[in-house]
Amino acid sequence: MSDVVDRAGLATFFSQLSAAVFDKQIIKLVLSKYQGSEPLKQVQIRPVMIKQQWLLSFTYRYQTNDQTKNLDADAALQWLSDALGRDFFAANLFTTTLELQLSISKKGKVLLQQKKVMASVKPAEAEQHNREKHRYLDLGRPFLAELGVTDQQHQLIPAMSRKWKQINKFIEIFSGAVNDTGLAQRQQLHVADFGSGKAYLTFAMHDYLSNTLKLDAQVTGVELRQSLVDHCNGAAQKLNLSGLQFEQGDVKHFKARGINVMIALHACDIATDYAIHMGIATAAEIIMCSPCCHKELRPQLQVPQVLAGPLSFGIHLGQEAEMLTDSLRAMLLQAHGYDTKVFEFISLEHTSKNKMILATKRKQPRDNTQLLQQIAALKAFYGIKQQCLETLLETDESKAGR
């Protein structure tokens, strides 16, 4: 990247940005094309109200986690003035009246593209317009403020609006499954959430089960990163939440203890298979997975002649391997006593990892001979020799002497 950046072009963009900030017309600013030394992908900036003070919330998106910092207008603009053209070489500004795109070339040339918004919409009006009619949680819940979803006045922080929608959509699906399986009538139940991360959904499930359904719920978040385990345990203790705890570990090594609900969202590659296997092995009534990083089957996949044309394109081959992986998982769940659905969890607008496998334990057994034959035929068609979940289940059956 050139050391000489067109400062005049940069000043034009910064002038528009400053006006949007001081007039409080900024909706969002995204910085990208990072050239610094940290594993940073981008920074997203949105306005927030905290203790009746208008601030800009900076979300730093790293490879493995996000970090948030709030700055007042002057400090934010100073930071942006230093960072643009030095650390970041692209920016997208969204205001109530325009969209402005900044790009800095390798030679330091600044390119600006501006588009007016057809109808001027105030941020507050936009929030009102996008408000959903029904929520399974309300913004007044203390855990939402503790986790940074709302401010101390229990107002939704704009930067967390997508997360808030995701939380509610998840609880909507979770609620349906809990009612369908009869768990809502249980006095006690145990939920294990693998890869709980910052635990938005873990806290939400505990709140829903304990406060809405009034159940004696034990919810365990399992997370590999000790710093997040400590942070979430600290938050639970601060809120005095009985029955919510976090443990360090992963799904391969966690010792199951009477799990009724097994959750594994975005478990990478075969970690999803280990999670499903644990759910089946412990006879969990509900298994919920959002698979991620489908790597196991693609190297094995032998392209059938009839599909040679479509699958000669790499993107199609990847999609086919993903579809095949999750289809086999769903069919194996069906063959081991579960009614299974595969569907879009939430719009791609909110997350790129949006597929959900939801399995609820079947009350009546059925003959699975035909289903097992279909699984074998599907593997033969694509030349698949091994699939992790199937191998784990076969090992169990071998140990049981079946």
One Martini backbone bead per residue (centre of mass of N, CA, C, O) as a GRO file, in nm:
protein
  402
    1MET     BB    1   0.097   0.035   0.021
    2SER     BB    2   0.084   0.354   0.001
    3ASP     BB    3   0.221   0.643   0.167
    4VAL     BB    4   0.040   0.810  -0.044
    5VAL     BB    5  -0.245   0.994   0.028
    6ASP     BB    6  -0.539   1.136  -0.072
    7ARG     BB    7  -0.633   1.392   0.131
    8ALA     BB    8  -0.862   1.534  -0.019
    9GLY     BB    9  -1.050   1.287  -0.050
   10LEU     BB   10  -1.055   1.221   0.254
   11ALA     BB   11  -1.178   1.493   0.348
   12THR     BB   12  -1.453   1.458   0.212
   13PHE     BB   13  -1.541   1.214   0.375
   14PHE     BB   14  -1.494   1.336   0.664
   15SER     BB   15  -1.699   1.562   0.638
   16GLN     BB   16  -1.947   1.379   0.614
   17LEU     BB   17  -1.901   1.225   0.874
   18SER     BB   18  -1.904   1.461   1.076
   19ALA     BB   19  -2.190   1.557   1.011
   20ALA     BB   20  -2.333   1.290   1.089
   21VAL     BB   21  -2.241   1.293   1.384
   22PHE     BB   22  -2.328   1.585   1.484
   23ASP     BB   23  -2.635   1.531   1.364
   24LYS     BB   24  -2.723   1.234   1.421
   25GLN     BB   25  -2.727   1.055   1.116
   26ILE     BB   26  -2.595   0.804   1.186
   27ILE     BB   27  -2.606   0.444   1.140
   28LYS     BB   28  -2.335   0.342   0.979
   29LEU     BB   29  -1.988   0.211   1.006
   30VAL     BB   30  -1.748   0.052   0.780
   31LEU     BB   31  -1.435  -0.101   0.826
   32SER     BB   32  -1.178  -0.196   0.587
   33LYS     BB   33  -0.890  -0.307   0.472
   34TYR     BB   34  -0.680  -0.418   0.668
   35GLN     BB   35  -0.307  -0.332   0.749
   36GLY     BB   36  -0.231  -0.448   1.007
   37SER     BB   37  -0.117  -0.670   1.281
   38GLU     BB   38  -0.388  -0.768   1.340
   39PRO     BB   39  -0.671  -1.006   1.354
   40LEU     BB   40  -0.846  -0.795   1.169
   41LYS     BB   41  -1.135  -0.741   0.973
   42GLN     BB   42  -1.331  -0.525   1.127
   43VAL     BB   43  -1.526  -0.216   1.176
   44GLN     BB   44  -1.812  -0.127   1.372
   45ILE     BB   45  -2.032   0.166   1.368
   46ARG     BB   46  -2.261   0.285   1.627
   47PRO     BB   47  -2.519   0.425   1.780
   48VAL     BB   48  -2.559   0.515   2.135
   49MET     BB   49  -2.739   0.491   2.453
   50ILE     BB   50  -2.573   0.598   2.762
   51LYS     BB   51  -2.685   0.755   3.010
   52GLN     BB   52  -2.794   0.985   2.809
   53GLN     BB   53  -2.556   0.923   2.599
   54TRP     BB   54  -2.411   0.997   2.297
   55LEU     BB   55  -2.260   0.731   2.113
   56LEU     BB   56  -1.991   0.531   1.981
   57SER     BB   57  -1.988   0.197   1.869
   58PHE     BB   58  -1.713  -0.028   1.871
   59THR     BB   59  -1.668  -0.317   1.659
   60TYR     BB   60  -1.425  -0.563   1.685
   61ARG     BB   61  -1.343  -0.797   1.426
   62TYR     BB   62  -1.222  -1.096   1.478
   63GLN     BB   63  -1.153  -1.419   1.417
   64THR     BB   64  -1.274  -1.520   1.732
   65ASN     BB   65  -1.377  -1.220   1.814
   66ASP     BB   66  -1.536  -0.955   1.995
   67GLN     BB   67  -1.501  -0.594   2.043
   68THR     BB   68  -1.601  -0.320   2.266
   69LYS     BB   69  -1.626   0.046   2.214
   70ASN     BB   70  -1.693   0.365   2.367
   71LEU     BB   71  -1.744   0.691   2.212
   72ASP     BB   72  -1.726   0.998   2.161
   73ALA     BB   73  -1.731   1.209   1.903
   74ASP     BB   74  -1.443   1.324   1.924
   75ALA     BB   75  -1.288   1.056   1.971
   76ALA     BB   76  -1.393   0.911   1.721
   77LEU     BB   77  -1.285   1.111   1.504
   78GLN     BB   78  -0.990   1.086   1.581
   79TRP     BB   79  -0.961   0.785   1.527
   80LEU     BB   80  -1.055   0.797   1.227
   81SER     BB   81  -0.840   0.994   1.127
   82ASP     BB   82  -0.600   0.795   1.189
   83ALA     BB   83  -0.704   0.525   1.040
   84LEU     BB   84  -0.755   0.652   0.778
   85GLY     BB   85  -0.499   0.551   0.553
   86ARG     BB   86  -0.339   0.345   0.762
   87ASP     BB   87  -0.535   0.083   0.841
   88PHE     BB   88  -0.775   0.179   0.652
   89PHE     BB   89  -0.908   0.130   0.289
   90ALA     BB   90  -1.220   0.113   0.380
   91ALA     BB   91  -1.563   0.260   0.354
   92ASN     BB   92  -1.904   0.257   0.500
   93LEU     BB   93  -2.163   0.498   0.483
   94PHE     BB   94  -2.463   0.540   0.689
   95THR     BB   95  -2.743   0.744   0.649
   96THR     BB   96  -3.048   0.913   0.631
   97THR     BB   97  -2.949   1.030   0.317
   98LEU     BB   98  -2.685   0.835   0.273
   99GLU     BB   99  -2.435   0.665   0.070
  100LEU     BB  100  -2.080   0.605   0.143
  101GLN     BB  101  -1.789   0.517  -0.053
  102LEU     BB  102  -1.460   0.406   0.039
  103SER     BB  103  -1.149   0.393  -0.162
  104ILE     BB  104  -0.806   0.275  -0.144
  105SER     BB  105  -0.544   0.243  -0.321
  106LYS     BB  106  -0.219   0.135  -0.360
  107LYS     BB  107  -0.151   0.448  -0.463
  108GLY     BB  108  -0.366   0.642  -0.289
  109LYS     BB  109  -0.632   0.651  -0.426
  110VAL     BB  110  -0.947   0.814  -0.412
  111LEU     BB  111  -1.273   0.661  -0.389
  112LEU     BB  112  -1.603   0.794  -0.450
  113GLN     BB  113  -1.938   0.683  -0.352
  114GLN     BB  114  -2.270   0.817  -0.407
  115LYS     BB  115  -2.596   0.769  -0.237
  116LYS     BB  116  -2.918   0.837  -0.220
  117VAL     BB  117  -3.181   0.841  -0.015
  118MET     BB  118  -3.504   0.847  -0.090
  119ALA     BB  119  -3.585   0.828   0.225
  120SER     BB  120  -3.598   0.997   0.508
  121VAL     BB  121  -3.476   0.837   0.812
  122LYS     BB  122  -3.502   0.806   1.128
  123PRO     BB  123  -3.367   0.606   1.357
  124ALA     BB  124  -3.620   0.581   1.539
  125GLU     BB  125  -3.814   0.505   1.307
  126ALA     BB  126  -3.667   0.252   1.218
  127GLU     BB  127  -3.699   0.099   1.483
  128GLN     BB  128  -4.008   0.105   1.482
  129HIS     BB  129  -4.048  -0.036   1.204
  130ASN     BB  130  -3.870  -0.309   1.300
  131ARG     BB  131  -4.064  -0.397   1.500
  132GLU     BB  132  -4.178  -0.662   1.655
  133LYS     BB  133  -4.471  -0.803   1.773
  134HIS     BB  134  -4.311  -1.061   1.895
  135ARG     BB  135  -4.175  -1.167   2.213
  136TYR     BB  136  -3.999  -1.398   2.427
  137LEU     BB  137  -3.857  -1.138   2.519
  138ASP     BB  138  -3.757  -0.872   2.727
  139LEU     BB  139  -3.567  -0.577   2.774
  140GLY     BB  140  -3.582  -0.596   3.106
  141ARG     BB  141  -3.375  -0.802   3.129
  142PRO     BB  142  -3.082  -0.814   3.307
  143PHE     BB  143  -2.893  -0.984   3.114
  144LEU     BB  144  -2.891  -0.781   2.874
  145ALA     BB  145  -2.725  -0.562   3.018
  146GLU     BB  146  -2.480  -0.737   3.104
  147LEU     BB  147  -2.425  -0.821   2.780
  148GLY     BB  148  -2.494  -0.551   2.594
  149VAL     BB  149  -2.790  -0.522   2.460
  150THR     BB  150  -2.847  -0.316   2.681
  151ASP     BB  151  -2.900  -0.061   2.869
  152GLN     BB  152  -2.971   0.078   3.182
  153GLN     BB  153  -3.271   0.148   3.042
  154HIS     BB  154  -3.349  -0.096   2.849
  155GLN     BB  155  -3.220  -0.023   2.576
  156LEU     BB  156  -3.150  -0.085   2.266
  157ILE     BB  157  -2.862  -0.147   2.111
  158PRO     BB  158  -2.812  -0.097   1.787
  159ALA     BB  159  -2.567  -0.305   1.745
  160MET     BB  160  -2.782  -0.543   1.876
  161SER     BB  161  -3.030  -0.604   1.686
  162ARG     BB  162  -2.950  -0.875   1.554
  163LYS     BB  163  -2.907  -1.034   1.813
  164TRP     BB  164  -3.198  -0.995   1.919
  165LYS     BB  165  -3.332  -1.150   1.688
  166GLN     BB  166  -3.179  -1.416   1.729
  167ILE     BB  167  -3.269  -1.477   2.014
  168ASN     BB  168  -3.578  -1.484   1.956
  169LYS     BB  169  -3.574  -1.703   1.740
  170PHE     BB  170  -3.452  -1.923   1.912
  171ILE     BB  171  -3.673  -1.923   2.137
  172GLU     BB  172  -3.901  -1.998   1.950
  173ILE     BB  173  -3.790  -2.276   1.873
  174PHE     BB  174  -3.738  -2.383   2.158
  175SER     BB  175  -4.029  -2.361   2.262
  176GLY     BB  176  -4.159  -2.560   2.063
  177ALA     BB  177  -3.988  -2.807   2.150
  178VAL     BB  178  -4.059  -2.811   2.453
  179ASN     BB  179  -4.365  -2.854   2.403
  180ASP     BB  180  -4.362  -3.107   2.210
  181THR     BB  181  -4.199  -3.294   2.437
  182GLY     BB  182  -4.301  -3.202   2.743
  183LEU     BB  183  -4.087  -3.024   2.910
  184ALA     BB  184  -4.284  -2.801   3.025
  185GLN     BB  185  -4.391  -3.027   3.252
  186ARG     BB  186  -4.139  -3.026   3.391
  187GLN     BB  187  -3.952  -2.964   3.680
  188GLN     BB  188  -3.689  -3.083   3.541
  189LEU     BB  189  -3.383  -2.970   3.360
  190HIS     BB  190  -3.116  -3.022   3.110
  191VAL     BB  191  -2.882  -2.793   2.962
  192ALA     BB  192  -2.652  -2.806   2.679
  193ASP     BB  193  -2.401  -2.562   2.565
  194PHE     BB  194  -2.199  -2.574   2.290
  195GLY     BB  195  -2.020  -2.311   2.232
  196SER     BB  196  -2.126  -2.042   2.399
  197GLY     BB  197  -1.941  -1.810   2.442
  198LYS     BB  198  -2.114  -1.519   2.531
  199ALA     BB  199  -2.415  -1.641   2.606
  200TYR     BB  200  -2.688  -1.534   2.503
  201LEU     BB  201  -2.850  -1.807   2.473
  202THR     BB  202  -2.801  -1.926   2.751
  203PHE     BB  203  -2.939  -1.704   2.914
  204ALA     BB  204  -3.211  -1.715   2.761
  205MET     BB  205  -3.290  -2.003   2.836
  206HIS     BB  206  -3.286  -1.969   3.140
  207ASP     BB  207  -3.498  -1.743   3.149
  208TYR     BB  208  -3.729  -1.894   3.012
  209LEU     BB  209  -3.744  -2.142   3.204
  210SER     BB  210  -3.752  -1.982   3.485
  211ASN     BB  211  -3.964  -1.731   3.417
  212THR     BB  212  -4.180  -1.847   3.217
  213LEU     BB  213  -4.199  -2.171   3.309
  214LYS     BB  214  -4.098  -2.232   3.605
  215LEU     BB  215  -3.831  -2.398   3.613
  216ASP     BB  216  -3.590  -2.639   3.710
  217ALA     BB  217  -3.301  -2.523   3.567
  218GLN     BB  218  -3.012  -2.668   3.405
  219VAL     BB  219  -2.750  -2.461   3.273
  220THR     BB  220  -2.481  -2.545   3.043
  221GLY     BB  221  -2.182  -2.396   2.952
  222VAL     BB  222  -1.955  -2.480   2.683
  223GLU     BB  223  -1.608  -2.364   2.676
  224LEU     BB  224  -1.279  -2.326   2.564
  225ARG     BB  225  -1.259  -2.033   2.670
  226GLN     BB  226  -1.173  -1.922   2.977
  227SER     BB  227  -1.247  -1.620   2.966
  228LEU     BB  228  -1.552  -1.674   2.904
  229VAL     BB  229  -1.617  -1.847   3.145
  230ASP     BB  230  -1.552  -1.632   3.360
  231HIS     BB  231  -1.739  -1.411   3.257
  232CYS     BB  232  -2.011  -1.574   3.275
  233ASN     BB  233  -1.993  -1.653   3.572
  234GLY     BB  234  -1.985  -1.362   3.673
  235ALA     BB  235  -2.262  -1.277   3.562
  236ALA     BB  236  -2.433  -1.493   3.708
  237GLN     BB  237  -2.346  -1.408   3.997
  238LYS     BB  238  -2.433  -1.110   3.984
  239LEU     BB  239  -2.746  -1.210   3.916
  240ASN     BB  240  -2.823  -1.463   4.080
  241LEU     BB  241  -2.816  -1.743   3.901
  242SER     BB  242  -2.979  -2.024   3.928
  243GLY     BB  243  -2.861  -2.292   3.718
  244LEU     BB  244  -2.601  -2.130   3.605
  245GLN     BB  245  -2.322  -2.255   3.408
  246PHE     BB  246  -1.960  -2.276   3.339
  247GLU     BB  247  -1.739  -2.468   3.122
  248GLN     BB  248  -1.439  -2.607   3.041
  249GLY     BB  249  -1.451  -2.719   2.695
  250ASP     BB  250  -1.565  -2.995   2.493
  251VAL     BB  251  -1.757  -3.227   2.326
  252LYS     BB  252  -1.544  -3.467   2.333
  253HIS     BB  253  -1.494  -3.436   2.678
  254PHE     BB  254  -1.767  -3.425   2.781
  255LYS     BB  255  -1.962  -3.525   3.059
  256ALA     BB  256  -2.250  -3.662   3.058
  257ARG     BB  257  -2.559  -3.544   3.257
  258GLY     BB  258  -2.863  -3.571   3.191
  259ILE     BB  259  -2.964  -3.471   2.903
  260ASN     BB  260  -3.237  -3.298   2.741
  261VAL     BB  261  -3.061  -3.061   2.603
  262MET     BB  262  -2.883  -3.016   2.288
  263ILE     BB  263  -2.640  -2.765   2.209
  264ALA     BB  264  -2.490  -2.669   1.870
  265LEU     BB  265  -2.341  -2.379   1.759
  266HIS     BB  266  -2.096  -2.373   1.528
  267ALA     BB  267  -1.970  -2.642   1.501
  268CYS     BB  268  -1.683  -2.767   1.377
  269ASP     BB  269  -1.755  -2.993   1.179
  270ILE     BB  270  -1.728  -3.287   1.366
  271ALA     BB  271  -1.841  -3.154   1.626
  272THR     BB  272  -2.135  -3.199   1.546
  273ASP     BB  273  -2.126  -3.509   1.562
  274TYR     BB  274  -2.052  -3.525   1.862
  275ALA     BB  275  -2.303  -3.379   1.961
  276ILE     BB  276  -2.518  -3.567   1.847
  277HIS     BB  277  -2.412  -3.820   1.983
  278MET     BB  278  -2.456  -3.725   2.271
  279GLY     BB  279  -2.762  -3.688   2.248
  280ILE     BB  280  -2.824  -3.984   2.181
  281ALA     BB  281  -2.669  -4.127   2.420
  282THR     BB  282  -2.859  -3.947   2.638
  283ALA     BB  283  -3.155  -3.913   2.534
  284ALA     BB  284  -3.234  -3.654   2.418
  285GLU     BB  285  -3.518  -3.470   2.338
  286ILE     BB  286  -3.316  -3.238   2.233
  287ILE     BB  287  -3.166  -3.132   1.912
  288MET     BB  288  -2.940  -2.852   1.838
  289CYS     BB  289  -2.809  -2.743   1.517
  290SER     BB  290  -2.539  -2.533   1.363
  291PRO     BB  291  -2.358  -2.586   1.115
  292CYS     BB  292  -1.992  -2.601   1.040
  293CYS     BB  293  -1.752  -2.666   0.843
  294HIS     BB  294  -1.753  -2.877   0.572
  295LYS     BB  295  -1.484  -3.126   0.545
  296GLU     BB  296  -1.506  -3.443   0.539
  297LEU     BB  297  -1.652  -3.517   0.247
  298ARG     BB  298  -1.518  -3.371   0.008
  299PRO     BB  299  -1.259  -3.559  -0.039
  300GLN     BB  300  -1.451  -3.821  -0.095
  301LEU     BB  301  -1.601  -3.710  -0.330
  302GLN     BB  302  -1.764  -3.872  -0.600
  303VAL     BB  303  -1.855  -3.780  -0.905
  304PRO     BB  304  -2.120  -3.822  -1.067
  305GLN     BB  305  -2.171  -3.825  -1.399
  306VAL     BB  306  -2.446  -3.661  -1.400
  307LEU     BB  307  -2.277  -3.422  -1.212
  308ALA     BB  308  -2.016  -3.315  -1.354
  309GLY     BB  309  -2.099  -3.038  -1.450
  310PRO     BB  310  -2.207  -2.886  -1.193
  311LEU     BB  311  -1.944  -2.999  -1.007
  312SER     BB  312  -1.706  -2.834  -1.156
  313PHE     BB  313  -1.792  -2.624  -0.955
  314GLY     BB  314  -1.675  -2.542  -0.653
  315ILE     BB  315  -1.931  -2.422  -0.516
  316HIS     BB  316  -2.112  -2.671  -0.576
  317LEU     BB  317  -1.942  -2.883  -0.432
  318GLY     BB  318  -1.964  -2.756  -0.151
  319GLN     BB  319  -2.277  -2.761  -0.136
  320GLU     BB  320  -2.302  -3.067  -0.170
  321ALA     BB  321  -2.140  -3.148   0.082
  322GLU     BB  322  -2.322  -3.000   0.281
  323MET     BB  323  -2.589  -3.140   0.212
  324LEU     BB  324  -2.490  -3.430   0.265
  325THR     BB  325  -2.403  -3.404   0.557
  326ASP     BB  326  -2.687  -3.303   0.674
  327SER     BB  327  -2.853  -3.537   0.567
  328LEU     BB  328  -2.712  -3.766   0.720
  329ARG     BB  329  -2.766  -3.655   0.999
  330ALA     BB  330  -3.076  -3.651   0.982
  331MET     BB  331  -3.113  -3.956   0.911
  332LEU     BB  332  -2.968  -4.069   1.164
  333LEU     BB  333  -3.165  -3.949   1.362
  334GLN     BB  334  -3.414  -4.098   1.253
  335ALA     BB  335  -3.278  -4.390   1.298
  336HIS     BB  336  -3.256  -4.291   1.633
  337GLY     BB  337  -3.555  -4.161   1.726
  338TYR     BB  338  -3.607  -3.896   1.536
  339ASP     BB  339  -3.751  -3.595   1.467
  340THR     BB  340  -3.660  -3.408   1.166
  341LYS     BB  341  -3.523  -3.080   1.094
  342VAL     BB  342  -3.445  -2.858   0.810
  343PHE     BB  343  -3.354  -2.507   0.841
  344GLU     BB  344  -3.393  -2.170   0.853
  345PHE     BB  345  -3.315  -1.983   1.121
  346ILE     BB  346  -3.198  -1.716   0.978
  347SER     BB  347  -3.129  -1.465   0.810
  348LEU     BB  348  -2.857  -1.370   0.613
  349GLU     BB  349  -2.854  -1.079   0.731
  350HIS     BB  350  -2.750  -1.196   1.028
  351THR     BB  351  -2.634  -1.485   0.915
  352SER     BB  352  -2.438  -1.731   0.743
  353LYS     BB  353  -2.518  -1.941   0.981
  354ASN     BB  354  -2.855  -2.069   0.908
  355LYS     BB  355  -2.860  -2.369   0.982
  356MET     BB  356  -3.103  -2.610   1.109
  357ILE     BB  357  -3.100  -2.885   1.340
  358LEU     BB  358  -3.404  -3.050   1.445
  359ALA     BB  359  -3.447  -3.278   1.725
  360THR     BB  360  -3.707  -3.505   1.831
  361LYS     BB  361  -3.817  -3.736   2.034
  362ARG     BB  362  -3.966  -4.023   1.978
  363LYS     BB  363  -4.239  -4.196   2.115
  364GLN     BB  364  -4.237  -4.398   1.869
  365PRO     BB  365  -4.138  -4.661   1.719
  366ARG     BB  366  -3.957  -4.767   1.413
  367ASP     BB  367  -3.890  -4.878   1.102
  368ASN     BB  368  -3.541  -4.834   0.958
  369THR     BB  369  -3.456  -5.000   0.707
  370GLN     BB  370  -3.505  -4.806   0.467
  371LEU     BB  371  -3.330  -4.570   0.572
  372LEU     BB  372  -3.058  -4.726   0.582
  373GLN     BB  373  -3.060  -4.785   0.277
  374GLN     BB  374  -3.049  -4.487   0.188
  375ILE     BB  375  -2.779  -4.420   0.317
  376ALA     BB  376  -2.610  -4.629   0.164
  377ALA     BB  377  -2.685  -4.527  -0.124
  378LEU     BB  378  -2.578  -4.238  -0.092
  379LYS     BB  379  -2.284  -4.312  -0.037
  380ALA     BB  380  -2.239  -4.474  -0.299
  381PHE     BB  381  -2.300  -4.247  -0.505
  382TYR     BB  382  -2.047  -4.062  -0.367
  383GLY     BB  383  -1.816  -4.243  -0.228
  384ILE     BB  384  -1.863  -4.283   0.078
  385LYS     BB  385  -1.681  -4.421   0.359
  386GLN     BB  386  -1.703  -4.178   0.584
  387GLN     BB  387  -1.894  -4.089   0.886
  388CYS     BB  388  -1.876  -3.979   1.195
  389LEU     BB  389  -2.154  -4.038   1.321
  390GLU     BB  390  -2.177  -4.328   1.221
  391THR     BB  391  -1.921  -4.433   1.362
  392LEU     BB  392  -2.010  -4.372   1.654
  393LEU     BB  393  -2.270  -4.548   1.646
  394GLU     BB  394  -2.133  -4.817   1.569
  395THR     BB  395  -1.957  -4.834   1.822
  396ASP     BB  396  -2.186  -4.855   2.023
  397GLU     BB  397  -2.311  -5.115   1.902
  398SER     BB  398  -2.058  -5.290   1.937
  399LYS     BB  399  -2.041  -5.262   2.251
  400ALA     BB  400  -2.347  -5.379   2.281
  401GLY     BB  401  -2.367  -5.636   2.077
  402ARG     BB  402  -2.532  -5.587   1.786
   0.00000   0.00000   0.00000
